[in-house]
Amino acid sequence: MAESQVHYDYTDAGQAIRGDLSEERFTPYMEKAGWHEEYAFNLYLYNARLSKSFLYPLHILEVVLRNRINSIFCSAYGHHWPWNPSFIAVLSQESQDALANGIRRAASSYTEDVVATLTFDFWSNLFRSEYDRSLWQAQMGVLLPNHTQTRREFQAVVRKFNKLRNRIAHHEPIHSMDLSKYHQEILDAIGWLSKQSFDWVKHHSTVNSIIRTKPAANGEPKPHFKERCDIDCSLQPLSLSLDTLPASRFLACTADDGSIIAIVEKVHISNYLLSLVEDGELLVGLADHTLDMVITNQSLKDNYVVCSGDESLVKAGNLLKGKANYLLVQNEDDVLGVIVKAHRRY
C-alpha cells in the first residue's frame, strides 16, 4: 500500500471505519494513541505498511529454506520423497497429516508442486526435537552452508519468524515490536542459506524505510517538514543592500515589525539585475539596490506559506497548490528552513 500524499479527514468517516474494522480490533491502537483517534488511524496504517514490507524478506526466507530442505530430502529419500514410506514413517502424525493435505492441494505427482503447497508451519515443525537424529544430525551443515548452528538453535529462529509471519497474516499489530532487530535477524537467516539471496533481499527490502515513517505522538505521520526542509535560510531586513548579501540560499525578508514579506533566492536577484540592463550594459552600484526593490520588481510578495515543523510532509501537496512557491517551516517564531515547490514531488 502506498502512503497517500493528501491528508485524510476522519471527521465524517472515522466512526464508520472503526465499526467496519471492529472496536475490538481498533481499541489497542486507540490505547496506544492515548485515545487520539487520528493518531490511532495513523498507527493502524503504519502497521499495515510495516506488515506489507516484511512480506518480501519473509517470503524469500520461506522459499529459500523449503527449497534447500527439498534438496536435502531428495538426496536422502529420492525425488519422490513426499510419497516415500521411509520418509513418511519418520514424521509425527501431525506432520503426516500436513503432508497429506499438501499432496491433496497440489493434486500433482510432481514433488515441486507439493513443496509449493506445504505451509511454513510444516517446514518449521520439521525442526522439532523428535527429528534431531532422523533428519538433521548430519544435515545442518548442508542446510546452512554459511553458518554453524544446531538443530535446536535453528528451530528457535524459524519458530520466531513463523510467529511473526502468522501475526502479519492475521493482521495483528506488530508496530510495537523491535522490528529493526527482526529484520536483521531475517536477513541473517537468509544469509546462512544463501549469500546471494541475502545481498538481493537487503538491497530491495523496504522495512527500514517504512520504520522511519512511524507517526509522531501528535498524530502527524512522518516525515515531518522539519526533517525535509533546507536549513540554509536566514532572516534579512527589506532594507538590506545587495552589496552585503549573506551566503544563505534562502533569504526570508522581514519588514520593520518583524513580519516576513517574501522568500528571496539568488536567482531572483539575478533576474532583478538583468532587468536593469540597458543597451547590453549593466552599470549599477549594488549598494544602491535593496531586497525590497527585488521583491517589488519580481512580484515576490507573499510567495510562501507558513507551516509547523511538526506537521506531516503529506500536507505539502495541498499547501503548495496555490501561487506559493515556498513552505516556510517554523516552530513558534523560530524559522527552521524552507521547502521549495519546484524541487519537491508531492
ABEGO torsion letter per residue (X at the ends): XBBBABBBBAAAAAAAAAAAAEAAAAAAAAAAAGGBAAAAAAAAAAAAAAAAAAAAAAAAAAAAAAAAAAAAAAAAAEAAAAABAAAAAABBAAAAAAAAAAAAAAGBABAAAAAAABBAAAAAAAABAAAAAAAAAAAAAAABAABBBBAAAAAAAAAAAAAAAAAAAAGBBAAABBAAAAAAAAAAAAAAABAAAAAAAAAABAAAAAAAABBBAAGBBOBBAAAABBABBBBBBAABBAAABBABABBBBBBAAGBBABBBBAAAAAAAAAAABBGGBBBBBAAABBAAAAAAAAGABGABBBBBAABBAAAAAAAAABABABBBBBBEABBAEBBBAAABBX
